[in-house]
Amino acid sequence: MKILFLTLGFLSVGLGIIGIILPVLPTTPLFLLGTVMFSKSSDRINEKFTSSRLYQRFLQDFIENKTMTRKRKWTLLISVDIILLIVFLSLDNNYLKTILIVLFLVKHWYFAKYIKVL
């Protein structure tokens, strides 16, 4: 199972690197997925990641309690909306535009319903 997580981690990071060049692939979520996969592949990597200041400052409340500060929640929503809008405006493919609209709606629904404000 650890080999599967390690393989998925490398695949996610590889696709994230390709996403730097191609605006259709979402770089940041792929890097985050790679981080999760790498942390599941090794207890040592997971412990190092969860004890980092970055994790404790930005992710710990969200991971453990599904909560965020109001400012962090709106900053995240608006910054991702701007990125989605830029990608949406740069696409000519209506199928991909539809997927982005659905992604936008699902993201806002999820944050409204499941992410509580501290």
Secondary structure per residue as TSV (DSSP state, phi and psi in degrees):
chain	resnum	aa	ss	phi	psi
A	1	M	-	360.0	-36.2
A	2	K	H	-64.5	-34.6
A	3	I	H	-66.6	-37.4
A	4	L	H	-62.4	-46.9
A	5	F	H	-63.1	-39.4
A	6	L	H	-64.1	-43.5
A	7	T	H	-62.6	-45.3
A	8	L	H	-64.0	-34.6
A	9	G	H	-62.7	-48.1
A	10	F	H	-64.5	-38.8
A	11	L	H	-63.0	-45.0
A	12	S	H	-63.4	-44.9
A	13	V	H	-65.9	-39.7
A	14	G	H	-61.1	-45.0
A	15	L	H	-65.9	-34.7
A	16	G	H	-62.9	-39.2
A	17	I	H	-65.6	-41.1
A	18	I	H	-63.5	-35.1
A	19	G	H	-64.9	-20.0
A	20	I	H	-64.4	-36.5
A	21	I	H	-86.6	-43.7
A	22	L	-	-98.8	117.7
A	23	P	T	-69.3	-8.5
A	24	V	T	-76.6	-32.4
A	25	L	S	-85.1	129.2
A	26	P	-	-79.6	105.3
A	27	T	H	-62.5	-53.6
A	28	T	H	-60.8	-48.8
A	29	P	H	-60.9	-34.0
A	30	L	H	-68.5	-38.5
A	31	F	H	-65.9	-40.2
A	32	L	H	-63.9	-42.4
A	33	L	H	-61.9	-41.1
A	34	G	H	-60.7	-40.4
A	35	T	H	-62.0	-43.8
A	36	V	H	-63.8	-44.4
A	37	M	H	-64.2	-42.6
A	38	F	H	-63.8	-39.0
A	39	S	H	-67.4	-31.4
A	40	K	H	-77.6	-18.3
A	41	S	H	-82.1	-17.0
A	42	S	-	-149.8	128.4
A	43	D	H	-64.4	-35.1
A	44	R	H	-65.3	-43.9
A	45	I	H	-65.3	-42.1
A	46	N	H	-61.6	-44.5
A	47	E	H	-64.5	-41.1
A	48	K	H	-63.9	-42.4
A	49	F	H	-66.5	-47.9
A	50	T	H	-71.7	-17.2
A	51	S	T	-93.8	-1.2
A	52	S	S	-73.8	152.5
A	53	R	H	-63.8	-37.0
A	54	L	H	-58.9	-48.3
A	55	Y	I	-62.8	-48.5
A	56	Q	I	-65.3	-34.0
A	57	R	I	-78.1	-42.6
A	58	F	I	-106.7	-27.7
A	59	L	I	-113.7	-24.6
A	60	Q	H	-58.3	-49.6
A	61	D	H	-60.9	-40.8
A	62	F	H	-66.6	-46.3
A	63	I	H	-65.6	-44.5
A	64	E	H	-81.2	-37.7
A	65	N	H	-123.6	-2.3
A	66	K	S	54.0	47.2
A	67	T	E	-127.9	155.7
A	68	M	E	-148.0	160.0
A	69	T	-	-73.2	155.5
A	70	R	H	-58.7	-43.7
A	71	K	H	-61.4	-46.5
A	72	R	H	-63.8	-40.5
A	73	K	H	-62.2	-48.7
A	74	W	H	-70.5	-35.8
A	75	T	H	-62.0	-44.5
A	76	L	H	-64.2	-47.6
A	77	L	H	-60.4	-47.2
A	78	I	H	-68.7	-41.6
A	79	S	H	-65.2	-39.8
A	80	V	H	-68.6	-37.2
A	81	D	H	-60.4	-40.9
A	82	I	H	-63.7	-43.8
A	83	I	H	-62.9	-45.2
A	84	L	H	-62.5	-38.4
A	85	L	H	-65.0	-42.7
A	86	I	H	-61.9	-45.5
A	87	V	H	-64.4	-42.7
A	88	F	H	-57.8	-45.8
A	89	L	H	-70.8	-23.4
A	90	S	H	-88.1	-7.5
A	91	L	-	-92.6	147.2
A	92	D	-	-106.1	-14.9
A	93	N	-	-83.4	116.3
A	94	N	H	-66.6	-30.0
A	95	Y	H	-63.0	-47.2
A	96	L	H	-66.5	-35.8
A	97	K	H	-63.2	-39.7
A	98	T	H	-63.3	-41.8
A	99	I	H	-61.7	-41.4
A	100	L	H	-65.0	-38.6
A	101	I	H	-64.3	-43.5
A	102	V	H	-62.9	-43.4
A	103	L	H	-59.5	-43.6
A	104	F	H	-58.8	-48.7
A	105	L	H	-66.4	-43.1
A	106	V	H	-64.5	-40.2
A	107	K	H	-60.9	-47.9
A	108	H	H	-67.2	-39.5
A	109	W	H	-62.1	-46.3
A	110	Y	H	-61.5	-46.6
A	111	F	H	-65.4	-37.4
A	112	A	H	-69.4	-39.3
A	113	K	H	-86.0	-38.9
A	114	Y	H	-111.2	-22.3
A	115	I	-	-97.8	109.5
A	116	K	E	-85.9	153.3
A	117	V	E	-94.4	134.6
A	118	L	-	-68.9	360.0
